[in-house]
Amino acid sequence: MKLLFLINAMISNEEVFITGLLFSWVIFVATVLTKKLYGLMKKRGVDHYVAIYYNRKVIHMLAGGVCALVVPFVFKTAILPFIMAMLLAIFIYTPHRLGRIMYWFQTKENAYEVSFCIMWGIMISLGWWLSEGNYWFGVLPVLFMSFGDAVTGIIRNYVYRRRTKSWWGNLAMAALSMSLGTILGTAGIIAGGVASFVEHFEFYPIDDNVTVPSVSFLILMLAKTFAPGLLRL
């Protein structure tokens, strides 16, 4: 049944065009906008690593979050979003491989921004596939990863001036993520709350770009299977 669903879905010219626009927008945010922001922050005396993590959160929201919000309203299949995410992962990973990182948002210590791209594509694709067309099962975990995680990161950067975990940041993430979770009802609210709690902990080498969307996605899938009454479909 799912195979027929995939075969019957058609990729339109509009989808191809929008994919090109979104891809170009992400490249612009990553290579132009955040580089300018880095320069402005350095002029104001912001520490190098603080500026990097501010920029990562900007990319989370303006690239990952904005693109995810567009997906349910434009795409009939997850094929192009998935391809776009994987191409972006390669684009972001290449500077690490060549030893020429984009210093305004990348560090030699980790490549978490690559896992962000990969998880973006996997979550949206799996959500669309397993729900047979309801993008929100995959988009919502991505929004927790994009906007929710960005909020907690911005708060801890502002308060502590360094990359660290903060329950204040997690509380802010929970407020935003649980509000976003209302899109899918009670299960979405629960998923947003749990994702905000999980974000506080690190399970090296697995980063929160993996744990946050994975845990929330699992909750939504369990609700779909065993407690559909908790979902707003």
N, C-alpha and C positions, 0 to 999 in steps of 0.2 A: 504493500500500500504506500509506504513512504517512498519507494523507488518510483512508482507511478506519479506520486505527488511532485517529485523532483523533475521527472521527464516532462510532465505537463506544464511546468512553470517555464515561462519564456523570459529571456533577457531582452529588454527593450532598448532602443536607441537612447531614450531618456536616461535609463540606468547607466549606460556607458558614459554619457555626458556628465552626469552627476558624479560618477566615480572619478572621472578626470578632475572635476572641480575640487572634490574633497581631497584627493591625493595632492593636488597643487597647494591647497590650503594648508595641509599638514606640513608639507615641505617648507612653505613660507613661514609658518609659525616656528618650526624647528631651526631653520637656517638664517632667517632674517629678523623676525620680530623679537625672539628671545635673545638673539645676539645684541640687538639694540638695547633691550632691557638690561642685559648684563652690563653693558657699558655705562648706562645711567646709574645702576646700583653701585658700581665700583666708584663712580665719581662722588657718590654720597657716602662713601666709606664703608659700604657693606662688605663683609668678609667674603672671600672667594667661594668657599663652600656653601655659605648661606645663600649667595646669589645663585649658585648652581641649583640648589634645591627649591628655591623660589621659582626658577625657570622650569624645573621639572613639573611643578604643580600647575604652572601656566599651560604647559603642553598637555598635561592631563586633562585640563578643563577645555581649552580652546581647540585642541586637536581630538583627543579621545572622546571627550564628553559631547562636544558639538556634533561630531560625525556620527556618534551612536544615536543621538536624538533624531538625526535626519533619516537613518536607516528604515525605521518602521513606516515612514510616510512616502518613501520613494521606491524601495526595492521589493520585487516580487520573490526573489530568491536570495540566498546568502552567498551565492557564488562569487559575485564581484566584490562585496565587502571582505570576504575571506582572502581573495587574491590580493586586494589592496593592502590588507593588514600584513600579509606575509612579505610583500614587496617592501613595505615600510620597515619591517623587521630587518630585512637584509640591508636596506639603506642605512639604518641606525647602527647595525652591527659592524658594517664595513670599516668605519673609522677605528673601532677597537682592534679589528684584525690587522689593519695597516699601521697601527700605532700612531694615528693622527686624529685623536678624539676631538670632537666639537666641544672645546673647553668650557663653553658658556652653559652647558647643561649635562655634559658627560664627565665621568671620572674614570681613572684607570682601575680603581678599587672594585667597581662592579659595573654590570651592564643591565641593570634592572629595567631600563627604558626599553630594552629589547624584549624582555618577558612581557612588558606591558602590551606591546604590539601583538605578540603572539597570542596572549590571553584574550585580547580584544577580538581577534579573528575567531578564535576557538569558541568563545562564549556565545557570540552572536550567531555563529553557524550552528552550534549544537542546540541553542535555544530555538532557533527557527526549525531545525530538523526534528527534534524530539517533540515539539509542540504542534508539528504539522502546520507551521505558518504563523504562529503568534510570536513575533519578534521580541516582545517584552520579556519573555522568559530568559533571553540572553542579554538584552539591552539593559535591563535593570541591574544585574550584577556588574556590568560594565560601568554604569553610572555610579554605583557605589565605589568602584575602583577609580573612576575619573574625578567626579565632583566631591564625593565623600572623603576619599583619601587626600585630596588636594586641600580641603578645609583643615583637616587635622595637621597636615604638614605646614600649612601657612601659619597656623596658630603657634605651633611649637617652634617654628623658625623665628617668629616675632617675639615670643616670650623668652626662649632660651638662647637664641642666636647660634644654634648649632643643630645638627641632625640628632634628634633623640625622640623617644616615645613620651607621650604626655596624655594623662587621662583627661585633661581639659580639652585637648584636641579630639580625643575619642568621643567625648560628650557632644562636641559640636558636630562631629561626623555622624553620630547617632541621630541628632536632631534633623539633619539634612537627609540622611539616608532613609530613615523611617518615614519621613514626609514623602520622599520619592517612592517609597515602597507601597504607598496607598494606591499606586497605579494598578497593582495586582491584588489589592485587598490585604487582609490580615496576614496572609503568608508573606507578602512583600514587606510588610512592616516588621515582621519577625526576622526576615532575612536581613533587612537593613540594620536592625539592632545587633544581631549576631555578628555580621560582617564588621561592624564598628568595634565590637569587643575583640574579635580576632586580630584586627589590624594592630592592636597594641603589642602583640607578641611577635618575635622574630624566630624563625625556624631555619636558620642558615644551613644550606645555601638557598633554600626556598624563600623568596621575598613576598611581601604583602600584595604585590601585583598578581601573584598566583593564589595565595590563600584567600584573600578577600572575595574575588569573584567566584572561586571554586566552591567555597563554603556556602555562599548565598545562593549560587546556582543549584547546589545539591538540595538545599532546603526547599526551593521552589519546585524542583522535580519531585521530591518526596511528597509535597503537598498536592501536586497534580495527580500523583498516583494513589495516594492513600487518604488524602483529606481535601478533595476538590472544593468542598464547601468553604475552605479558607481563602479561596482565590476569587478574584473579580475578573471574569473573562468576558 
